[in-house]
């Protein structure tokens, strides 16, 4: 028998493996529909109870007392239901037994007594009267339904098993649906989903209990009612199976929730680490989350949207990782170009979080948290109710906290003034309902935010007093620049100049995604901060460092280096992730230790270029003097090192993306996009030089048969062999591309018409050999169509279309040709088509 807790205008729910969680108390009473539903259940139940008691009769008091005692004992064996704070016991077996053997009034009283014992026995909380009354009424309704169905089935001659099975189904349905209805109304959950998650799993136990009750009834009719006592061991087996099943379910849910919590805490730590980069916005995440969650509670957001809002309030600014830091921390108004860059952060944040696959809608909130009520926001220009409610809440709360906090470009406003500014934008930038709810409660929530425990801060400024110098000694300054103390005014001027130069450098680094341009800008700007005679930037390629940019003295020597990880000066920096000051360049492997090579460079300053997955490269500066670099040079280089690493990483990714965009992943041939660019370029050259151009469009015959017989992996291998063979059969300056599937295109500049037949024959041989090599039999051939410039067309589209048409005519001709004559027929058909 199932029972549920109700009272005080709220339902108490329990998520397995966690402490009881109450429905958010918004200060409102239980909804009218929920009250009406509970009142209806209680009214019907009281009517059933009064009807039963008014016709009380007890033919065998001893048997009834025995059944009642056993039912009360069974009520003690109860288990907690998953999903709600309710319990279920095995007393339903004796209630079903009462339906078969006792009168209606006896069964009603037995059921109500059993549910009273189940509700009150070792209850975690004090049982309220309305709770007890609802459970009594639900039991009376369930017994009445089951009793009527059983009597009706018996009247029409149904056998005992079928009759009691039907009664058990009706008893189960009325009993569980009435309780699930309360949870559904108070929790705003779907009734079917609540019933399915919390109760449907127990339906087989009801049927088994019905079978046990029917068996006891048969024994009672033959041996007397005293044999019903023998069912007690069966009842205990039911109870133990309940507990084992639910215990396992509870453990699995607890583990899943712990993993989900760990996941969310990890992301929260990432967001805090990002925020820690800007001390002016410290605590912003915690305050925004406190406001947003309380606002979501008052607006009665569903549970899934509340979970999404809680996560989005932590992660809404994670997309600012893609915005240059000098824009985020700029102490003044943004330029239009800088604001355009800033506007990408909701999109980037949504793209980052879309890979997390949250079980609730976090991504739409993050993407839309800068949309405005009147449609003037970004990135999508949503307006009104088209903006997710979580995003409407987050945008208003985010603005309030930003106005009330210090920023680089202005001082904080008093909280009341900040709230007034938000109210002024109501109906324009923000949802009026959200703004009004925020205005009524912001003072209370500010106290809650201030009372929240302070987050842990790292001991970044701690200075350790103990510890002597290492065995190798401490690094000296090495430069005469530090021997004298600079004058006061000169020191201030130097500091201001350094800040300005750093700002200009970091600003210029993000202006280009071309790797060489980025590194050239770095070279020109860095020389104004740190004097050096040569610069080398090595990028990691597997287990080696290869030069990506070299400039200055001996640049040819540095450009020829390939440094193994862990070897030499730069290899050590890359492997350990530690910088080195005034290292000896002569230890670079394959360079200065070679007697045939000579350099005057005597000192090096090298720092690792790290990204999210490790060290991606090394930046090395060289000078001819010994000990030429000092700790100030290292400090400056470390200050801009993250920007350099990020700029280099972005440029490298851009180059990789550009290559991927024009290259077929399977065959490494140029793809269709690259083909059109190349063909346009070749056509322009042919027009300028008045030369001819041949375009071949080819398609493999029988390739589907290879896939069907041998599988797609073998088909892929065949395509790779064919592509390699086509490249090898062409001249060095010919162009081979894969259009898609099993279709290839060749651009042959300057090929004479009389040489086409030989070219087609070689292509046919390449394909036949590839088929034999992969499949062991001649399953495939190739159909080729040729188009000539300028006879067949003057642009890429017309040439490709004509070659494609001729290729299909060739393919139809192949169907009538013998396999051994395929090459001859291919050349002949192409000659005729030409």
ChimeraX attribute file (.defattr): number of C-alpha atoms within 10 A of each C-alpha:
attribute: neighborCount
match mode: 1-to-1
recipient: residues
	/A:1	24
	/A:2	29
	/A:3	29
	/A:4	24
	/A:5	24
	/A:6	24
	/A:7	13
	/A:8	10
	/A:9	15
	/A:10	21
	/A:11	23
	/A:12	19
	/A:13	22
	/A:14	18
	/A:15	17
	/A:16	22
	/A:17	19
	/A:18	12
	/A:19	9
	/A:20	13
	/A:21	13
	/A:22	12
	/A:23	16
	/A:24	14
	/A:25	13
	/A:26	12
	/A:27	8
	/A:28	10
	/A:29	11
	/A:30	16
	/A:31	13
	/A:32	10
	/A:33	12
	/A:34	18
	/A:35	15
	/A:36	11
	/A:37	16
	/A:38	21
	/A:39	15
	/A:40	14
	/A:41	20
	/A:42	21
	/A:43	14
	/A:44	14
	/A:45	24
	/A:46	19
	/A:47	14
	/A:48	21
	/A:49	23
	/A:50	14
	/A:51	14
	/A:52	20
	/A:53	15
	/A:54	9
	/A:55	11
	/A:56	13
	/A:57	14
	/A:58	12
	/A:59	10
	/A:60	9
	/A:61	10
	/A:62	12
	/A:63	16
	/A:64	19
	/A:65	12
	/A:66	15
	/A:67	23
	/A:68	23
	/A:69	15
	/A:70	19
	/A:71	26
	/A:72	21
	/A:73	16
	/A:74	23
	/A:75	24
	/A:76	20
	/A:77	21
	/A:78	22
	/A:79	19
	/A:80	20
	/A:81	24
	/A:82	21
	/A:83	17
	/A:84	23
	/A:85	20
	/A:86	20
	/A:87	19
	/A:88	24
	/A:89	25
	/A:90	27
	/A:91	28
	/A:92	27
	/A:93	28
	/A:94	28
	/A:95	33
	/A:96	29
	/A:97	23
	/A:98	25
	/A:99	26
	/A:100	23
	/A:101	17
	/A:102	22
	/A:103	17
	/A:104	24
	/A:105	21
	/A:106	22
	/A:107	27
	/A:108	29
	/A:109	20
	/A:110	27
	/A:111	26
	/A:112	22
	/A:113	19
	/A:114	28
	/A:115	27
	/A:116	19
	/A:117	18
	/A:118	27
	/A:119	27
	/A:120	16
	/A:121	14
	/A:122	10
	/A:123	11
	/A:124	9
	/A:125	8
	/A:126	9
	/A:127	15
	/A:128	13
	/A:129	11
	/A:130	16
	/A:131	15
	/A:132	20
	/A:133	18
	/A:134	25
	/A:135	29
	/A:136	27
	/A:137	26
	/A:138	28
	/A:139	33
	/A:140	29
	/A:141	25
	/A:142	26
	/A:143	35
	/A:144	25
	/A:145	20
	/A:146	27
	/A:147	27
	/A:148	15
	/A:149	22
	/A:150	24
	/A:151	17
	/A:152	14
	/A:153	18
	/A:154	16
	/A:155	10
	/A:156	9
	/A:157	10
	/A:158	14
	/A:159	10
	/A:160	18
	/A:161	14
	/A:162	16
	/A:163	23
	/A:164	28
	/A:165	22
	/A:166	18
	/A:167	29
	/A:168	30
	/A:169	19
	/A:170	20
	/A:171	25
	/A:172	24
	/A:173	18
	/A:174	20
	/A:175	24
	/A:176	24
	/A:177	21
	/A:178	24
	/A:179	24
	/A:180	26
	/A:181	20
	/A:182	22
	/A:183	26
	/A:184	19
	/A:185	19
	/A:186	20
	/A:187	20
	/A:188	14
	/A:189	15
	/A:190	14
	/A:191	17
	/A:192	13
	/A:193	13
	/A:194	21
	/A:195	20
	/A:196	15
	/A:197	15
	/A:198	17
	/A:199	22
	/A:200	16
	/A:201	10
	/A:202	16
	/A:203	15
	/A:204	11
	/A:205	16
	/A:206	20
	/A:207	19
	/A:208	15
	/A:209	25
	/A:210	27
	/A:211	20
	/A:212	19
	/A:213	26
	/A:214	22
	/A:215	16
	/A:216	23
	/A:217	21
	/A:218	14
	/A:219	15
	/A:220	15
	/A:221	11
	/A:222	10
	/A:223	12
	/A:224	13
	/A:225	19
	/A:226	14
	/A:227	14
	/A:228	21
	/A:229	12
	/A:230	10
	/A:231	17
	/A:232	14
	/A:233	10
	/A:234	13
	/A:235	21
	/A:236	14
	/A:237	13
	/A:238	18
	/A:239	19
	/A:240	15
	/A:241	13
	/A:242	21
	/A:243	16
	/A:244	12
	/A:245	10
	/A:246	17
	/A:247	17
	/A:248	11
	/A:249	15
	/A:250	20
	/A:251	13
	/A:252	14
	/A:253	17
	/A:254	16
	/A:255	13
	/A:256	13
	/A:257	16
	/A:258	14
	/A:259	12
	/A:260	14
	/A:261	12
	/A:262	12
	/A:263	13
	/A:264	16
	/A:265	13
	/A:266	12
	/A:267	17
	/A:268	17
	/A:269	13
	/A:270	15
	/A:271	17
	/A:272	20
	/A:273	11
	/A:274	15
	/A:275	19
	/A:276	15
	/A:277	11
	/A:278	14
	/A:279	9
	/A:280	14
	/A:281	16
	/A:282	16
	/A:283	16
	/A:284	17
	/A:285	20
	/A:286	19
	/A:287	21
	/A:288	23
	/A:289	22
	/A:290	19
	/A:291	26
	/A:292	27
	/A:293	22
	/A:294	19
	/A:295	24
	/A:296	23
	/A:297	16
	/A:298	17
	/A:299	15
	/A:300	14
	/A:301	17
	/A:302	14
	/A:303	16
	/A:304	13
	/A:305	19
	/A:306	22
	/A:307	18
	/A:308	21
	/A:309	28
	/A:310	22
	/A:311	24
	/A:312	26
	/A:313	31
	/A:314	23
	/A:315	24
	/A:316	29
	/A:317	21
	/A:318	23
	/A:319	22
	/A:320	22
	/A:321	13
	/A:322	16
	/A:323	18
	/A:324	19
	/A:325	15
	/A:326	15
	/A:327	18
	/A:328	16
	/A:329	13
	/A:330	14
	/A:331	12
	/A:332	11
	/A:333	10
	/A:334	15
	/A:335	10
	/A:336	9
	/A:337	8
	/A:338	16
	/A:339	14
	/A:340	11
	/A:341	16
	/A:342	18
	/A:343	17
	/A:344	17
	/A:345	23
	/A:346	26
	/A:347	20
	/A:348	20
	/A:349	21
	/A:350	22
	/A:351	15
	/A:352	13
	/A:353	20
	/A:354	14
	/A:355	9
	/A:356	12
	/A:357	10
	/A:358	15
	/A:359	10
	/A:360	15
	/A:361	20
	/A:362	28
	/A:363	26
	/A:364	21
	/A:365	28
	/A:366	33
	/A:367	28
	/A:368	28
	/A:369	27
	/A:370	29
	/A:371	27
	/A:372	26
	/A:373	23
	/A:374	16
	/A:375	16
	/A:376	15
	/A:377	17
	/A:378	17
	/A:379	16
	/A:380	14
	/A:381	16
	/A:382	19
	/A:383	19
	/A:384	18
	/A:385	10
	/A:386	12
	/A:387	23
	/A:388	21
	/A:389	22
	/A:390	27
	/A:391	26
	/A:392	28
	/A:393	26
	/A:394	31
	/A:395	26
	/A:396	28
	/A:397	26
	/A:398	22
	/A:399	18
	/A:400	25
	/A:401	22
	/A:402	17
	/A:403	20
	/A:404	17
	/A:405	20
	/A:406	15
	/A:407	18
	/A:408	13
	/A:409	12
	/A:410	11
	/A:411	11
	/A:412	15
	/A:413	17
	/A:414	12
	/A:415	17
	/A:416	14
	/A:417	14
	/A:418	19
	/A:419	23
	/A:420	14
	/A:421	15
	/A:422	21
	/A:423	22
	/A:424	13
	/A:425	16
	/A:426	20
	/A:427	15
	/A:428	16
	/A:429	23
	/A:430	27
	/A:431	24
	/A:432	16
	/A:433	14
	/A:434	22
	/A:435	23
	/A:436	14
	/A:437	14
	/A:438	24
	/A:439	15
	/A:440	9
	/A:441	14
	/A:442	21
	/A:443	14
	/A:444	10
	/A:445	18
	/A:446	16
	/A:447	10
	/A:448	14
	/A:449	18
	/A:450	12
	/A:451	9
	/A:452	12
	/A:453	8
	/A:454	10
	/A:455	10
	/A:456	6
	/A:457	7
	/A:458	8
	/A:459	7
	/A:460	6
	/A:461	6
	/A:462	7
	/A:463	7
	/A:464	6
	/A:465	6
	/A:466	5
	/A:467	6
	/A:468	8
	/A:469	8
	/A:470	7
	/A:471	6
	/A:472	6
	/A:473	8
	/A:474	9
	/A:475	12
	/A:476	12
	/A:477	17
	/A:478	16
	/A:479	14
	/A:480	10
	/A:481	12
	/A:482	12
	/A:483	9
	/A:484	7
	/A:485	8
	/A:486	12
	/A:487	8
	/A:488	9
	/A:489	9
	/A:490	10
	/A:491	12
	/A:492	12
	/A:493	10
	/A:494	13
	/A:495	12
	/A:496	12
	/A:497	13
	/A:498	15
	/A:499	12
	/A:500	11
	/A:501	16
	/A:502	20
	/A:503	14
	/A:504	13
	/A:505	22
	/A:506	21
	/A:507	15
	/A:508	15
	/A:509	22
	/A:510	20
	/A:511	12
	/A:512	15
	/A:513	18
	/A:514	17
	/A:515	19
	/A:516	15
	/A:517	15
	/A:518	21
	/A:519	22
	/A:520	16
	/A:521	16
	/A:522	17
	/A:523	20
	/A:524	11
	/A:525	18
	/A:526	19
	/A:527	14
	/A:528	13
	/A:529	16
	/A:530	15
	/A:531	14
	/A:532	22
	/A:533	14
	/A:534	21
	/A:535	25
	/A:536	24
	/A:537	26
	/A:538	28
	/A:539	22
	/A:540	21
	/A:541	14
	/A:542	9
	/A:543	13
	/A:544	18
	/A:545	23
	/A:546	22
	/A:547	20
	/A:548	15
	/A:549	21
	/A:550	22
	/A:551	16
	/A:552	15
	/A:553	18
	/A:554	17
	/A:555	14
	/A:556	11
	/A:557	15
	/A:558	24
	/A:559	17
	/A:560	13
	/A:561	17
	/A:562	20
	/A:563	23
	/A:564	21
	/A:565	20
	/A:566	16
	/A:567	16
	/A:568	19
	/A:569	23
	/A:570	32
	/A:571	25
	/A:572	21
	/A:573	24
	/A:574	30
	/A:575	17
	/A:576	12
	/A:577	18
	/A:578	11
	/A:579	22
	/A:580	18
	/A:581	23
	/A:582	23
	/A:583	21
	/A:584	19
	/A:585	24
	/A:586	19
	/A:587	14
	/A:588	20
	/A:589	18
	/A:590	16
	/A:591	21
	/A:592	19
	/A:593	13
	/A:594	10
	/A:595	7
	/A:596	7
	/A:597	11
	/A:598	13
	/A:599	13
	/A:600	13
	/A:601	19
	/A:602	17
	/A:603	22
	/A:604	27
	/A:605	27
	/A:606	27
	/A:607	23
	/A:608	29
	/A:609	28
	/A:610	20
	/A:611	14
	/A:612	8
	/A:613	6
	/A:614	12
	/A:615	18
	/A:616	20
	/A:617	30
	/A:618	26
	/A:619	24
	/A:620	24
	/A:621	23
	/A:622	26
	/A:623	22
	/A:624	16
	/A:625	15
	/A:626	15
	/A:627	21
	/A:628	23
	/A:629	26
	/A:630	20
	/A:631	15
	/A:632	12
	/A:633	16
	/A:634	18
	/A:635	11
	/A:636	16
	/A:637	21
	/A:638	16
	/A:639	12
	/A:640	15
	/A:641	19
	/A:642	16
	/A:643	20
	/A:644	23
	/A:645	20
	/A:646	19
	/A:647	25
	/A:648	27
	/A:649	21
	/A:650	19
	/A:651	21
	/A:652	17
	/A:653	15
	/A:654	15
	/A:655	15
	/A:656	11
	/A:657	12
	/A:658	11
	/A:659	13
	/A:660	14
	/A:661	15
	/A:662	17
	/A:663	20
	/A:664	19
	/A:665	11
	/A:666	12
	/A:667	18
	/A:668	15
	/A:669	22
	/A:670	22
	/A:671	22
	/A:672	19
	/A:673	14
	/A:674	18
	/A:675	23
	/A:676	15
	/A:677	12
	/A:678	17
	/A:679	21
	/A:680	14
	/A:681	12
	/A:682	17
	/A:683	21
	/A:684	14
	/A:685	15
	/A:686	17
	/A:687	14
	/A:688	9
	/A:689	9
	/A:690	11
	/A:691	14
	/A:692	19
	/A:693	24
	/A:694	21
	/A:695	24
	/A:696	25
	/A:697	27
	/A:698	26
	/A:699	22
	/A:700	20
	/A:701	18
	/A:702	14
	/A:703	19
	/A:704	16
	/A:705	13
	/A:706	20
	/A:707	15
	/A:708	10
	/A:709	11
	/A:710	13
	/A:711	12
	/A:712	13
	/A:713	10
	/A:714	15
	/A:715	22
	/A:716	17
	/A:717	15
	/A:718	24
	/A:719	24
	/A:720	17
	/A:721	19
	/A:722	23
	/A:723	24
	/A:724	17
	/A:725	18
	/A:726	22
	/A:727	17
	/A:728	12
	/A:729	16
	/A:730	17
	/A:731	11
	/A:732	8
	/A:733	9
	/A:734	14
	/A:735	20
	/A:736	21
	/A:737	27
	/A:738	25
	/A:739	20
	/A:740	12
	/A:741	11
	/A:742	19
	/A:743	16
	/A:744	23
	/A:745	27
	/A:746	21
	/A:747	23
	/A:748	20
	/A:749	20
	/A:750	13
	/A:751	17
	/A:752	12
	/A:753	13
	/A:754	9
	/A:755	9
	/A:756	17
	/A:757	18
	/A:758	12
	/A:759	14
	/A:760	24
	/A:761	16
	/A:762	17
	/A:763	24
	/A:764	24
	/A:765	17
	/A:766	21
	/A:767	25
	/A:768	19
	/A:769	19
	/A:770	26
	/A:771	24
	/A:772	14
	/A:773	13
	/A:774	17
	/A:775	17
	/A:776	10
	/A:777	12
	/A:778	16
	/A:779	19
	/A:780	22
	/A:781	24
	/A:782	26
	/A:783	29
	/A:784	28
	/A:785	29
	/A:786	27
	/A:787	27
	/A:788	22
	/A:789	21
	/A:790	17
	/A:791	11
	/A:792	17
	/A:793	15
	/A:794	14
	/A:795	14
	/A:796	19
	/A:797	13
	/A:798	14
	/A:799	25
	/A:800	23
	/A:801	16
	/A:802	19
	/A:803	26
	/A:804	22
	/A:805	18
	/A:806	24
	/A:807	26
	/A:808	17
	/A:809	17
	/A:810	23
	/A:811	23
	/A:812	12
	/A:813	15
	/A:814	21
	/A:815	11
	/A:816	10
	/A:817	15
	/A:818	11
	/A:819	14
	/A:820	8
	/A:821	10
	/A:822	21
	/A:823	25
	/A:824	15
	/A:825	19
	/A:826	24
	/A:827	21
	/A:828	15
	/A:829	22
	/A:830	21
	/A:831	15
	/A:832	7
	/A:833	16
	/A:834	15
